[in-house]
Every structure is written in C-alpha cells, then in structure tokens.
Amino acid sequence: EGDKSIKDIKHEKLLHSLMLYCMRGCFRVLGKYSHRDLIRSLYPILNKLGSSTPLVSEAAFATILSLCKEFDSPNIGFFLKQNSDYVANTACLNLRYLDLYPNTTRVLHVLIDHVSKEALPVIHDCVKE
C-alpha cells in the first residue's frame, strides 16, 4: 500500500468511478429484473458514496439516483429505506471483522445520512449485535 505512486492512486480512483458508471448502465438495461444484482451491489455503491474523493462519490451518487429511477423510488432516502435491511445485514457481518472491512462504518454513516428515522431501528439493531 505504501508503494503506490500518485499516478497509481489517481488511476485507481478513475477506475472506481468508471466501474460505478458501468454499473449504472447495467441497471438501466436490466431494470427491475436486476433485483438480485441490486442486493449484491448496493453495499459497495454506498461504500463509494462515502468516499472522500469527489470523482468517486459523485459517480456513486449518480448511480444511486439512476437506481432510484429504475426501481421507481421518489428519492434516495426512500430507496435506501426500502433496501436498508440488505445493507444492514452486510454491515452486521462486516462489523464482526472490522479489521478486514474497515469501511463498514463509512457505509453505516452514509445510510444514516440518507434514510429517514423509520429505518434507524434496523441500523441500531445491526450495531447492537
């Protein structure tokens, strides 16, 4: 990790951004038929939404907005509330191995920032475990 050059880091951030835009395109093509893929993809997308790199977080935001449209959600909060149990379940598992999944708290923070109060008990139960 310490051997990465600035060029390597920029390249990695650009790749993350491109992958998010590709995911966005896949969901546009597959639409509602991709619910299983949504379940697998949402956690990593939220992880990138919490990125401190604007290029990556903006790509994740655009991807989430596209998912809202594809799954007929009026806004991000509503969409994440509908799917918070999937994200919380993954977060619960990852919190047990925080040294392997250090971005878990970032995902929970993103979820808390975007969901309404009604979804907070799901997150609370996750953290309590």
N, CA, C and O atoms as a MOPAC input file, in Angstrom:
PM7 MOZYME 1SCF
protein

 N      0.81800 1    -1.18900 1     0.00000 1
 C      0.00000 1     0.00000 1     0.00000 1
 C      0.86000 1     1.25100 1     0.00000 1
 O      0.53500 1     2.21300 1    -0.69600 1
 N      1.94600 1     1.26600 1     0.75700 1
 C      2.79500 1     2.43100 1     0.84600 1
 C      3.59700 1     2.67300 1    -0.42400 1
 O      4.17300 1     3.74800 1    -0.59500 1
 N      3.64400 1     1.69400 1    -1.31200 1
 C      4.42600 1     1.81300 1    -2.52900 1
 C      3.66000 1     2.47800 1    -3.66800 1
 O      4.22900 1     2.68300 1    -4.74000 1
 N      2.40900 1     2.81400 1    -3.47400 1
 C      1.60300 1     3.39400 1    -4.53500 1
 C      2.05200 1     4.81600 1    -4.84000 1
 O      2.28200 1     5.62300 1    -3.93900 1
 N      2.16700 1     5.09800 1    -6.10900 1
 C      2.51000 1     6.45600 1    -6.52100 1
 C      1.22700 1     7.26600 1    -6.66400 1
 O      0.12700 1     6.71400 1    -6.63800 1
 N      1.37600 1     8.56600 1    -6.81300 1
 C      0.22900 1     9.44500 1    -7.02700 1
 C     -0.50100 1     9.02000 1    -8.28900 1
 O     -1.73100 1     9.02200 1    -8.33000 1
 N      0.23600 1     8.66400 1    -9.29400 1
 C     -0.36100 1     8.22900 1   -10.55700 1
 C     -1.19900 1     6.97500 1   -10.35200 1
 O     -2.29400 1     6.86500 1   -10.90300 1
 N     -0.69300 1     6.02400 1    -9.56100 1
 C     -1.44100 1     4.79200 1    -9.28200 1
 C     -2.73600 1     5.08500 1    -8.53000 1
 O     -3.77500 1     4.49100 1    -8.81900 1
 N     -2.67200 1     5.98900 1    -7.57900 1
 C     -3.85100 1     6.34200 1    -6.78200 1
 C     -4.89400 1     7.01900 1    -7.66000 1
 O     -6.08100 1     6.70500 1    -7.56500 1
 N     -4.46400 1     7.94100 1    -8.51100 1
 C     -5.39700 1     8.60700 1    -9.42900 1
 C     -6.03000 1     7.59800 1   -10.38100 1
 O     -7.22400 1     7.66700 1   -10.67300 1
 N     -5.22200 1     6.67000 1   -10.85300 1
 C     -5.72300 1     5.63100 1   -11.76500 1
 C     -6.77100 1     4.77300 1   -11.05900 1
 O     -7.80100 1     4.44000 1   -11.64400 1
 N     -6.51000 1     4.42000 1    -9.81200 1
 C     -7.44400 1     3.61100 1    -9.02700 1
 C     -8.76800 1     4.34700 1    -8.82000 1
 O     -9.83500 1     3.74500 1    -8.94200 1
 N     -8.70800 1     5.62200 1    -8.51300 1
 C     -9.92800 1     6.42100 1    -8.31600 1
 C    -10.72100 1     6.52700 1    -9.60900 1
 O    -11.95000 1     6.45900 1    -9.59100 1
 N    -10.03100 1     6.69200 1   -10.72500 1
 C    -10.69600 1     6.76200 1   -12.01700 1
 C    -11.37800 1     5.43200 1   -12.34500 1
 O    -12.49600 1     5.41300 1   -12.85800 1
 N    -10.70600 1     4.32900 1   -12.04800 1
 C    -11.30100 1     3.00500 1   -12.27100 1
 C    -12.54800 1     2.80100 1   -11.42000 1
 O    -13.54400 1     2.25900 1   -11.89900 1
 N    -12.50000 1     3.22400 1   -10.18200 1
 C    -13.68600 1     3.11100 1    -9.30500 1
 C    -14.84900 1     3.89000 1    -9.89400 1
 O    -15.98200 1     3.40800 1    -9.92100 1
 N    -14.56600 1     5.08300 1   -10.35900 1
 C    -15.59800 1     5.91900 1   -10.95600 1
 C    -16.16900 1     5.26100 1   -12.20700 1
 O    -17.38700 1     5.22500 1   -12.38300 1
 N    -15.32100 1     4.75200 1   -13.06100 1
 C    -15.78000 1     4.09500 1   -14.28900 1
 C    -16.61200 1     2.84900 1   -13.98700 1
 O    -17.60300 1     2.58000 1   -14.66600 1
 N    -16.20600 1     2.09600 1   -12.97200 1
 C    -16.97600 1     0.89900 1   -12.60000 1
 C    -18.37900 1     1.27900 1   -12.13500 1
 O    -19.35100 1     0.59100 1   -12.44500 1
 N    -18.47500 1     2.36900 1   -11.39500 1
 C    -19.79100 1     2.82500 1   -10.93700 1
 C    -20.66900 1     3.23600 1   -12.10900 1
 O    -21.85800 1     2.92200 1   -12.13400 1
 N    -20.09700 1     3.92800 1   -13.06900 1
 C    -20.87600 1     4.32800 1   -14.24400 1
 C    -21.28400 1     3.10700 1   -15.07600 1
 O    -22.35800 1     3.09100 1   -15.67700 1
 N    -20.42900 1     2.09700 1   -15.10500 1
 C    -20.78900 1     0.84800 1   -15.80400 1
 C    -21.93500 1     0.13900 1   -15.09400 1
 O    -22.84900 1    -0.37700 1   -15.73700 1
 N    -21.88200 1     0.11500 1   -13.77100 1
 C    -22.97000 1    -0.49200 1   -13.00200 1
 C    -24.27400 1     0.24200 1   -13.28700 1
 O    -25.33100 1    -0.37000 1   -13.44100 1
 N    -24.17600 1     1.55000 1   -13.35300 1
 C    -25.34600 1     2.37200 1   -13.65300 1
 C    -25.95500 1     1.97400 1   -14.99500 1
 O    -27.17300 1     1.84200 1   -15.11800 1
 N    -25.10500 1     1.78800 1   -15.98800 1
 C    -25.56800 1     1.38100 1   -17.31300 1
 C    -26.20600 1    -0.00100 1   -17.29900 1
 O    -27.21500 1    -0.23300 1   -17.96400 1
 N    -25.61700 1    -0.91200 1   -16.54300 1
 C    -26.17700 1    -2.27300 1   -16.44800 1
 C    -27.57100 1    -2.24600 1   -15.83400 1
 O    -28.47700 1    -2.92700 1   -16.31400 1
 N    -27.74200 1    -1.46600 1   -14.78200 1
 C    -29.05900 1    -1.38300 1   -14.14600 1
 C    -30.08100 1    -0.72600 1   -15.06100 1
 O    -31.26100 1    -1.07400 1   -15.03500 1
 N    -29.62600 1     0.21800 1   -15.86300 1
 C    -30.54500 1     0.83600 1   -16.82700 1
 C    -31.05000 1    -0.18800 1   -17.83300 1
 O    -32.22800 1    -0.19200 1   -18.19200 1
 N    -30.15600 1    -1.04800 1   -18.28000 1
 C    -30.53500 1    -2.05600 1   -19.28000 1
 C    -31.39600 1    -3.13900 1   -18.64300 1
 O    -32.40200 1    -3.55300 1   -19.22000 1
 N    -31.00900 1    -3.59600 1   -17.46300 1
 C    -31.71300 1    -4.70800 1   -16.82400 1
 C    -32.98900 1    -4.27300 1   -16.10400 1
 O    -33.93300 1    -5.05400 1   -15.98200 1
 N    -33.01600 1    -3.04200 1   -15.63500 1
 C    -34.19700 1    -2.52600 1   -14.94200 1
 C    -34.55900 1    -3.35400 1   -13.72600 1
 O    -33.68300 1    -3.81400 1   -12.99300 1
 N    -35.83300 1    -3.54100 1   -13.51900 1
 C    -36.33800 1    -4.24400 1   -12.32800 1
 C    -35.98600 1    -5.73400 1   -12.31600 1
 O    -36.12900 1    -6.40000 1   -11.29000 1
 N    -35.53100 1    -6.24700 1   -13.44700 1
 C    -35.15100 1    -7.65600 1   -13.49400 1
 C    -33.84300 1    -7.91800 1   -12.74700 1
 O    -33.42200 1    -9.06500 1   -12.59800 1
 N    -33.22000 1    -6.86600 1   -12.28900 1
 C    -31.90200 1    -6.99700 1   -11.67800 1
 C    -31.93200 1    -6.86400 1   -10.15400 1
 O    -30.93400 1    -6.45800 1    -9.55800 1
 N    -33.03600 1    -7.19300 1    -9.52100 1
 C    -33.14600 1    -7.00700 1    -8.07100 1
 C    -32.08500 1    -7.79500 1    -7.30600 1
 O    -31.54300 1    -7.29600 1    -6.31900 1
 N    -31.78700 1    -8.98900 1    -7.73400 1
 C    -30.75200 1    -9.79000 1    -7.06400 1
 C    -29.38800 1    -9.10400 1    -7.19000 1
 O    -28.59100 1    -9.10400 1    -6.25200 1
 N    -29.13900 1    -8.52400 1    -8.35800 1
 C    -27.88800 1    -7.78800 1    -8.54700 1
 C    -27.85800 1    -6.52400 1    -7.69500 1
 O    -26.80400 1    -6.12400 1    -7.20200 1
 N    -29.00000 1    -5.91100 1    -7.52900 1
 C    -29.09200 1    -4.72600 1    -6.67500 1
 C    -28.67500 1    -5.07900 1    -5.25600 1
 O    -27.91100 1    -4.34400 1    -4.63100 1
 N    -29.16500 1    -6.18300 1    -4.75200 1
 C    -28.85300 1    -6.60200 1    -3.38900 1
 C    -27.34300 1    -6.76600 1    -3.21600 1
 O    -26.78500 1    -6.37500 1    -2.19000 1
 N    -26.68800 1    -7.34300 1    -4.21900 1
 C    -25.24000 1    -7.55200 1    -4.15800 1
 C    -24.44600 1    -6.26500 1    -4.37200 1
 O    -23.32200 1    -6.14300 1    -3.88600 1
 N    -25.01300 1    -5.32200 1    -5.08400 1
 C    -24.27000 1    -4.13100 1    -5.49700 1
 C    -24.45800 1    -2.92800 1    -4.59100 1
 O    -23.60400 1    -2.04200 1    -4.55600 1
 N    -25.54000 1    -2.88300 1    -3.87200 1
 C    -25.87200 1    -1.67900 1    -3.12000 1
 C    -24.82800 1    -1.33500 1    -2.05900 1
 O    -24.45100 1    -0.17000 1    -1.92600 1
 N    -24.36700 1    -2.30300 1    -1.32100 1
 C    -23.37400 1    -2.04200 1    -0.27200 1
 C    -22.09400 1    -1.42700 1    -0.84000 1
 O    -21.63100 1    -0.41000 1    -0.32300 1
 N    -21.50700 1    -2.01800 1    -1.89600 1
 C    -20.30800 1    -1.38800 1    -2.46600 1
 C    -20.56300 1     0.01000 1    -3.03500 1
 O    -19.68800 1     0.87300 1    -2.97900 1
 N    -21.75800 1     0.22900 1    -3.58000 1
 C    -22.08000 1     1.55800 1    -4.10000 1
 C    -22.14300 1     2.56600 1    -2.95500 1
 O    -21.63600 1     3.68100 1    -3.07800 1
 N    -22.76200 1     2.17800 1    -1.84700 1
 C    -22.82700 1     3.06700 1    -0.68100 1
 C    -21.43700 1     3.32900 1    -0.10900 1
 O    -21.14700 1     4.42500 1     0.37000 1
 N    -20.59000 1     2.32000 1    -0.16200 1
 C    -19.21400 1     2.49300 1     0.27600 1
 C    -18.53500 1     3.58700 1    -0.54400 1
 O    -17.83000 1     4.43300 1     0.00700 1
 N    -18.74200 1     3.57100 1    -1.83600 1
 C    -18.14200 1     4.57600 1    -2.71300 1
 C    -18.83200 1     5.93400 1    -2.55700 1
 O    -18.20100 1     6.97200 1    -2.75800 1
 N    -20.11000 1     5.93700 1    -2.20500 1
 C    -20.81700 1     7.19300 1    -1.97300 1
 C    -20.18300 1     7.95600 1    -0.81200 1
 O    -20.19300 1     9.18600 1    -0.79300 1
 N    -19.64300 1     7.23600 1     0.13300 1
 C    -18.97200 1     7.85000 1     1.27500 1
 C    -17.50700 1     8.17500 1     1.04300 1
 O    -16.81400 1     8.59700 1     1.96900 1
 N    -17.03200 1     7.98800 1    -0.16100 1
 C    -15.62800 1     8.25300 1    -0.48700 1
 C    -15.29200 1     9.73400 1    -0.31700 1
 O    -16.12300 1    10.60700 1    -0.56200 1
 N    -14.08000 1     9.98900 1     0.10000 1
 C    -13.62600 1    11.37700 1     0.22200 1
 C    -13.15800 1    11.93700 1    -1.11700 1
 O    -12.85400 1    13.12600 1    -1.21400 1
 N    -13.09700 1    11.10800 1    -2.13800 1
 C    -12.70200 1    11.54700 1    -3.47400 1
 C    -13.95000 1    11.97200 1    -4.24400 1
 O    -14.81800 1    11.14100 1    -4.51000 1
 N    -14.05200 1    13.24600 1    -4.60300 1
 C    -15.25900 1    13.73500 1    -5.28700 1
 C    -15.60600 1    12.95500 1    -6.56000 1
 O    -16.78200 1    12.70300 1    -6.82300 1
 N    -14.62300 1    12.58100 1    -7.33200 1
 C    -14.87600 1    11.83500 1    -8.56300 1
 C    -15.62900 1    10.54000 1    -8.27600 1
 O    -16.57000 1    10.18900 1    -8.98800 1
 N    -15.21400 1     9.84600 1    -7.24700 1
 C    -15.82200 1     8.56200 1    -6.88400 1
 C    -17.18200 1     8.77100 1    -6.22900 1
 O    -18.14700 1     8.09800 1    -6.59300 1
 N    -17.27700 1     9.68200 1    -5.27800 1
 C    -18.55400 1     9.88100 1    -4.58400 1
 C    -19.62700 1    10.43000 1    -5.52900 1
 O    -20.79900 1    10.08000 1    -5.39500 1
 N    -19.24500 1    11.27700 1    -6.47400 1
 C    -20.21400 1    11.79400 1    -7.44300 1
 C    -20.69900 1    10.70200 1    -8.39200 1
 O    -21.87200 1    10.67100 1    -8.76600 1
 N    -19.79800 1     9.81400 1    -8.77500 1
 C    -20.20400 1     8.68700 1    -9.62300 1
 C    -21.15800 1     7.77700 1    -8.85900 1
 O    -22.13400 1     7.28600 1    -9.42600 1
 N    -20.88400 1     7.54900 1    -7.58200 1
 C    -21.77100 1     6.72000 1    -6.75600 1
 C    -23.12400 1     7.39800 1    -6.58700 1
 O    -24.15900 1     6.73200 1    -6.62300 1
 N    -23.12500 1     8.70000 1    -6.40500 1
 C    -24.37600 1     9.43700 1    -6.25400 1
 C    -25.21300 1     9.32900 1    -7.52500 1
 O    -26.42200 1     9.10300 1    -7.46100 1
 N    -24.56700 1     9.49100 1    -8.67800 1
 C    -25.27700 1     9.36500 1    -9.95800 1
 C    -25.82900 1     7.94900 1   -10.12900 1
 O    -26.91800 1     7.76600 1   -10.67300 1
 N    -25.08900 1     6.96400 1    -9.67100 1
 C    -25.54100 1     5.57500 1    -9.75900 1
 C    -26.76000 1     5.35000 1    -8.87500 1
 O    -27.72700 1     4.71700 1    -9.29800 1
 N    -26.71800 1     5.86500 1    -7.65600 1
 C    -27.85900 1     5.73700 1    -6.74400 1
 C    -29.09200 1     6.43300 1    -7.32100 1
 O    -30.19600 1     5.89200 1    -7.26400 1
 N    -28.90400 1     7.62700 1    -7.87500 1
 C    -30.03800 1     8.32800 1    -8.49100 1
 C    -30.63100 1     7.52000 1    -9.63800 1
 O    -31.84900 1     7.47200 1    -9.80500 1
 N    -29.78500 1     6.89800 1   -10.41100 1
 C    -30.25200 1     6.05600 1   -11.51500 1
 C    -31.02600 1     4.84900 1   -10.98300 1
 O    -32.04400 1     4.45500 1   -11.55100 1
 N    -30.53700 1     4.27200 1    -9.89800 1
 C    -31.23200 1     3.13300 1    -9.29000 1
 C    -32.60600 1     3.56400 1    -8.76900 1
 O    -33.57900 1     2.82100 1    -8.89500 1
 N    -32.68300 1     4.74100 1    -8.19500 1
 C    -33.97900 1     5.25200 1    -7.72500 1
 C    -34.96600 1     5.29700 1    -8.88500 1
 O    -36.12100 1     4.89100 1    -8.75000 1
 N    -34.51000 1     5.78100 1    -9.99100 1
 C    -35.37000 1     5.88000 1   -11.17500 1
 C    -35.78100 1     4.48900 1   -11.66400 1
 O    -36.95500 1     4.25900 1   -11.95200 1
 N    -34.84000 1     3.57500 1   -11.76000 1
 C    -35.12200 1     2.22600 1   -12.27400 1
 C    -36.06800 1     1.45100 1   -11.36600 1
 O    -36.85300 1     0.63100 1   -11.84100 1
 N    -35.99700 1     1.70700 1   -10.06500 1
 C    -36.82700 1     0.97400 1    -9.10900 1
 C    -37.98500 1     1.81700 1    -8.58200 1
 O    -38.54500 1     1.52700 1    -7.52500 1
 N    -38.33500 1     2.85800 1    -9.32700 1
 C    -39.49800 1     3.69900 1    -9.03600 1
 C    -39.51400 1     4.27700 1    -7.62600 1
 O    -40.56200 1     4.32800 1    -6.98200 1
 N    -38.37000 1     4.70600 1    -7.15700 1
 C    -38.29000 1     5.34700 1    -5.84100 1
 C    -38.27000 1     6.85400 1    -6.03100 1
 O    -37.55000 1     7.35400 1    -6.89400 1
 N    -39.05000 1     7.59000 1    -5.23800 1
 C    -39.12500 1     9.03900 1    -5.42500 1
 C    -37.84500 1     9.78500 1    -5.02100 1
 O    -37.58300 1    10.88600 1    -5.50500 1
 N    -37.05600 1     9.17600 1    -4.13100 1
 C    -35.82200 1     9.83100 1    -3.69400 1
 C    -34.86900 1     8.80500 1    -3.09400 1
 O    -35.22100 1     7.64200 1    -2.90300 1
 N    -33.66900 1     9.25700 1    -2.80700 1
 C    -32.63000 1     8.35000 1    -2.28700 1
 C    -33.02000 1     7.79500 1    -0.92100 1
 O    -32.84500 1     6.60400 1    -0.66600 1
 N    -33.54300 1     8.64000 1    -0.04600 1
 C    -33.92700 1     8.18400 1     1.28500 1
 C    -34.94500 1     7.05600 1     1.24000 1
 O    -34.81700 1     6.05900 1     1.95000 1
 N    -35.95200 1     7.22300 1     0.40200 1
 C    -36.98200 1     6.19500 1     0.25800 1
 C    -36.37800 1     4.90000 1    -0.29700 1
 O    -36.68100 1     3.80800 1     0.18300 1
 N    -35.53100 1     5.03500 1    -1.30100 1
 C    -34.88800 1     3.87300 1    -1.91500 1
 C    -34.03200 1     3.11800 1    -0.90300 1
 O    -34.10300 1     1.89200 1    -0.81200 1
 N    -33.22800 1     3.85000 1    -0.15000 1
 C    -32.36100 1     3.19500 1     0.83400 1
 C    -33.15800 1     2.59800 1     1.97900 1
 O    -32.79500 1     1.55000 1     2.51500 1
 N    -34.25000 1     3.26300 1     2.35700 1
 C    -35.10700 1     2.70600 1     3.40600 1
 C    -35.68500 1     1.36700 1     2.96500 1
 O    -35.74100 1     0.41900 1     3.74900 1
 N    -36.12000 1     1.29200 1     1.69200 1
 C    -36.65800 1     0.03900 1     1.16100 1
 C    -35.62400 1    -1.08900 1     1.17500 1
 O    -35.97500 1    -2.26200 1     1.30500 1
 N    -34.36800 1    -0.72800 1     1.04200 1
 C    -33.30400 1    -1.72500 1     0.92700 1
 C    -32.34600 1    -1.72600 1     2.10600 1
 O    -31.28700 1    -2.35000 1     2.04300 1
 N    -32.70700 1    -1.03100 1     3.18500 1
 C    -31.79200 1    -0.90000 1     4.32300 1
 C    -31.50400 1    -2.22900 1     5.00500 1
 O    -30.43300 1    -2.40900 1     5.58500 1
 N    -32.45100 1    -3.16200 1     4.94100 1
 C    -32.19800 1    -4.44700 1     5.59400 1
 C    -31.05900 1    -5.20900 1     4.92300 1
 O    -30.28800 1    -5.88400 1     5.60600 1
 N    -30.93800 1    -5.11300 1     3.59800 1
 C    -29.83700 1    -5.77800 1     2.89200 1
 C    -28.49800 1    -5.16900 1     3.28600 1
 O    -27.52600 1    -5.87500 1     3.55400 1
 N    -28.47600 1    -3.84200 1     3.31300 1
 C    -27.23400 1    -3.14400 1     3.64900 1
 C    -26.87300 1    -3.40500 1     5.10900 1
 O    -25.71600 1    -3.68100 1     5.42600 1
 N    -27.85200 1    -3.31700 1     5.98600 1
 C    -27.60100 1    -3.53300 1     7.41000 1
 C    -27.12600 1    -4.95800 1     7.68200 1
 O    -26.25800 1    -5.16800 1     8.52900 1
 N    -27.67700 1    -5.92300 1     6.98400 1
 C    -27.25100 1    -7.30600 1     7.16100 1
 C    -25.77600 1    -7.47100 1     6.78900 1
 O    -25.01600 1    -8.10900 1     7.51700 1
 N    -25.38300 1    -6.90500 1     5.67400 1
 C    -23.98300 1    -6.97800 1     5.26000 1
 C    -23.09800 1    -6.24000 1     6.25300 1
 O    -22.01900 1    -6.71600 1     6.60500 1
 N    -23.55700 1    -5.07900 1     6.70000 1
 C    -22.78600 1    -4.30000 1     7.66700 1
 C    -22.61500 1    -5.06900 1     8.97900 1
 O    -21.53900 1    -5.05000 1     9.57700 1
 N    -23.67400 1    -5.74300 1     9.42500 1
 C    -23.58800 1    -6.53300 1    10.65900 1
 C    -22.50000 1    -7.59400 1    10.56200 1
 O    -21.70500 1    -7.78700 1    11.48100 1
 N    -22.49000 1    -8.26700 1     9.43500 1
 C    -21.46600 1    -9.29700 1     9.23200 1
 C    -20.06900 1    -8.67700 1     9.19000 1
 O    -19.12400 1    -9.21100 1     9.77100 1
 N    -19.95400 1    -7.54900 1     8.49900 1
 C    -18.65000 1    -6.91300 1     8.35000 1
 C    -18.14700 1    -6.28000 1     9.64200 1
 O    -16.93800 1    -6.20500 1     9.86300 1
 N    -19.06300 1    -5.82200 1    10.50000 1
 C    -18.63900 1    -5.22800 1    11.77000 1
 C    -17.93100 1    -6.24500 1    12.65800 1
 O    -17.10000 1    -5.87800 1    13.48900 1
 N    -18.25100 1    -7.49000 1    12.48700 1
 C    -17.59300 1    -8.54800 1    13.27800 1
 C    -16.12600 1    -8.70800 1    12.89900 1
 O    -15.31900 1    -9.21200 1    13.68000 1
 N    -15.79800 1    -8.27300 1    11.69200 1
 C    -14.43400 1    -8.40200 1    11.16600 1
 C    -13.96000 1    -7.04300 1    10.66400 1
 O    -13.54600 1    -6.89600 1     9.51400 1
 N    -14.03000 1    -6.06800 1    11.54000 1
 C    -13.74900 1    -4.68900 1    11.16400 1
 C    -12.33200 1    -4.50500 1    10.62400 1
 O    -12.08800 1    -3.62500 1     9.79900 1
 N    -11.41000 1    -5.32500 1    11.08500 1
 C    -10.04800 1    -5.21000 1    10.56100 1
 C     -9.97900 1    -5.61700 1     9.08100 1
 O     -9.11300 1    -5.13900 1     8.34900 1
 N    -10.87800 1    -6.48500 1     8.64800 1
 C    -10.93400 1    -6.88000 1     7.23400 1
 C    -11.80200 1    -5.93700 1     6.40900 1
 O    -11.58600 1    -5.78500 1     5.20700 1
 N    -12.78900 1    -5.30100 1     7.05200 1
 C    -13.73700 1    -4.40600 1     6.37000 1
 C    -13.76400 1    -3.05200 1     7.06000 1
 O    -14.76400 1    -2.70400 1     7.68800 1
 N    -12.68600 1    -2.27900 1     6.95700 1
 C    -12.61000 1    -1.01500 1     7.69700 1
 C    -13.59600 1     0.05900 1     7.22500 1
 O    -13.83600 1     1.02600 1     7.94700 1
 N    -14.16400 1    -0.09300 1     6.03800 1
 C    -15.10000 1     0.91400 1     5.52500 1
 C    -16.53600 1     0.68100 1     5.95700 1
 O    -17.43600 1     1.40200 1     5.52500 1
 N    -16.76200 1    -0.30200 1     6.79400 1
 C    -18.11600 1    -0.61900 1     7.23800 1
 C    -18.77100 1     0.56600 1     7.93700 1
 O    -19.94300 1     0.85900 1     7.70200 1
 N    -18.02600 1     1.23700 1     8.78200 1
 C    -18.60100 1     2.38600 1     9.48300 1
 C    -18.95400 1     3.50700 1     8.50100 1
 O    -19.91300 1     4.24800 1     8.71600 1
 N    -18.18000 1     3.62500 1     7.43400 1
 C    -18.48300 1     4.63900 1     6.41300 1
 C    -19.81400 1     4.32800 1     5.73900 1
 O    -20.60300 1     5.23600 1     5.48000 1
 N    -20.06700 1     3.06600 1     5.45500 1
 C    -21.32700 1     2.66600 1     4.83000 1
 C    -22.49300 1     2.95700 1     5.76500 1
 O    -23.52500 1     3.46600 1     5.32700 1
 N    -22.33900 1     2.64200 1     7.04000 1
 C    -23.39600 1     2.93300 1     8.01000 1
 C    -23.64000 1     4.44200 1     8.11300 1
 O    -24.78300 1     4.88600 1     8.22100 1
 N    -22.58500 1     5.20500 1     8.08000 1
 C    -22.72400 1     6.66100 1     8.13500 1
 C    -23.49400 1     7.18000 1     6.92900 1
 O    -24.37500 1     8.02800 1     7.07500 1
 N    -23.17500 1     6.68300 1     5.74700 1
 C    -23.88800 1     7.08000 1     4.52000 1
 C    -25.36200 1     6.70500 1     4.63700 1
 O    -26.23900 1     7.49800 1     4.29300 1
 N    -25.62700 1     5.51300 1     5.11800 1
 C    -27.00600 1     5.05800 1     5.26700 1
 C    -27.76700 1     5.95700 1     6.23500 1
 O    -28.89800 1     6.35500 1     5.95500 1
 N    -27.16700 1     6.27200 1     7.34800 1
 C    -27.80400 1     7.13700 1     8.33900 1
 C    -28.05400 1     8.53200 1     7.76100 1
 O    -29.08700 1     9.14400 1     8.03800 1
 N    -27.12400 1     9.02800 1     6.97100 1
 C    -27.27600 1    10.36000 1     6.37000 1
 C    -28.44700 1    10.44300 1     5.40100 1
 O    -29.01800 1    11.51600 1     5.21100 1
 N    -28.80700 1     9.32400 1     4.79000 1
 C    -29.78100 1     9.37600 1     3.70100 1
 C    -31.14400 1     8.75600 1     3.99200 1
 O    -32.07700 1     8.94600 1     3.21300 1
 N    -31.28200 1     8.02300 1     5.08900 1
 C    -32.57800 1     7.38700 1     5.36300 1
 C    -33.35900 1     8.20900 1     6.37300 1
 O    -32.81200 1     9.05000 1     7.08800 1
 N    -34.64900 1     7.94100 1     6.40800 1
 C    -35.49800 1     8.61800 1     7.37800 1
 C    -35.38100 1     7.92400 1     8.73200 1
 O    -34.75000 1     6.87500 1     8.85800 1
 N    -35.98500 1     8.51700 1     9.71300 1
 C    -35.91300 1     7.98800 1    11.07400 1
 C    -36.48600 1     6.57400 1    11.19700 1
 O    -36.07400 1     5.81300 1    12.07200 1
 N    -37.42400 1     6.22500 1    10.33100 1
 C    -38.06500 1     4.90500 1    10.42200 1
 C    -37.08000 1     3.76300 1    10.16400 1
 O    -37.28600 1     2.65000 1    10.64800 1
 N    -36.02100 1     4.02700 1     9.41100 1
 C    -35.05400 1     2.96800 1     9.10600 1
 C    -33.96600 1     2.84600 1    10.16600 1
 O    -33.19400 1     1.88700 1    10.14600 1
 N    -33.89400 1     3.78100 1    11.07000 1
 C    -32.83700 1     3.76300 1    12.07400 1
 C    -32.87100 1     2.54000 1    12.99200 1
 O    -31.80400 1     2.07300 1    13.38900 1
 N    -34.04300 1     1.99500 1    13.35300 1
 C    -34.02500 1     0.78800 1    14.19000 1
 C    -33.28600 1    -0.38900 1    13.53800 1
 O    -32.65800 1    -1.18200 1    14.24000 1
 N    -33.35100 1    -0.50800 1    12.22900 1
 C    -32.63400 1    -1.58300 1    11.52400 1
 C    -31.13600 1    -1.39200 1    11.73100 1
 O    -30.40800 1    -2.34600 1    12.00600 1
 N    -30.69200 1    -0.16100 1    11.59500 1
 C    -29.26800 1     0.14000 1    11.77200 1
 C    -28.86500 1    -0.04000 1    13.22500 1
 O    -27.79300 1    -0.57300 1    13.51100 1
 N    -29.70800 1     0.39700 1    14.13700 1
 C    -29.42300 1     0.26700 1    15.56700 1
 C    -29.26300 1    -1.20200 1    15.95400 1
 O    -28.32700 1    -1.56000 1    16.66800 1
 N    -30.17300 1    -2.04500 1    15.48400 1
 C    -30.08800 1    -3.47700 1    15.76400 1
 C    -28.78500 1    -4.06900 1    15.23400 1
 O    -28.17500 1    -4.93200 1    15.86600 1
 N    -28.38100 1    -3.59900 1    14.08500 1
 C    -27.13300 1    -4.06600 1    13.48400 1
 C    -25.93900 1    -3.72600 1    14.34700 1
 O    -25.09900 1    -4.58300 1    14.61800 1
 N    -25.85900 1    -2.49100 1    14.77700 1
 C    -24.73000 1    -2.03500 1    15.58400 1
 C    -24.74200 1    -2.70500 1    16.95000 1
 O    -23.68400 1    -3.01400 1    17.49900 1
 N    -25.93600 1    -2.93400 1    17.50700 1
 C    -26.07100 1    -3.54800 1    18.81800 1
 C    -25.54700 1    -4.98700 1    18.83600 1
 O    -24.99600 1    -5.44200 1    19.83800 1
 N    -25.72300 1    -5.69800 1    17.71600 1
 C    -25.24600 1    -7.08000 1    17.65400 1
 C    -23.76300 1    -7.10200 1    17.77600 1
 O    -23.15700 1    -8.17300 1    17.74800 1

